[in-house]
Amino acid sequence: MARNKQQNDAGVPELQERVVYINRVSKVVKGGRRFALTALVVVGDGNGRGGVGMGKSQEVPSAIKKGVEDAKKNMFTVPLTPEKTLPHEIMGIYGAGRVLIKPATPGTGVIAGGPVRAIMELAGVTDVLTKSLGTNNAMNIVKAAAEGLKNMESPEQVAARRDTSVAKIYGWKEKE
């Protein structure tokens, strides 16, 4: 259920949204069962920005709408390399969910399970290897992957933190 990337009047790419998981729960009351729905939604611009949100409602469309609004509020930036992969390996942890995220060579594609695939594709990562460890709960896996992407640092950020140059970190010869 992904929307195509379109541009609005200002020329800014519109956010894509994808419903990862819809859960129906019931509450037994005197008159019968009351159903409620939760929708886990991922949004992204396909160019290094993504977000995860959850919406709850009595109907599916309003739960999805609330999830999209929540995801837009919780947007984060992913540092991508020029090859549209990630700068380094990281383990994302949220609750019992652990997701190993590794950069891959160009041409590999997105090798990820369903819930993690959605967030990687919408964030704009084209070559990555992921492995879900621990739980198979879609919500915890997506949130763990999002935590991993949030904690990722670009070489420029690491160099600034260490008060050195990117070339020194990689062991390249300095340009004079």
Order of alpha helices (4+ residues) and beta strands (2+ residues): beta-beta-beta-alpha-beta-beta-beta-beta-alpha-beta-alpha-alpha-alpha
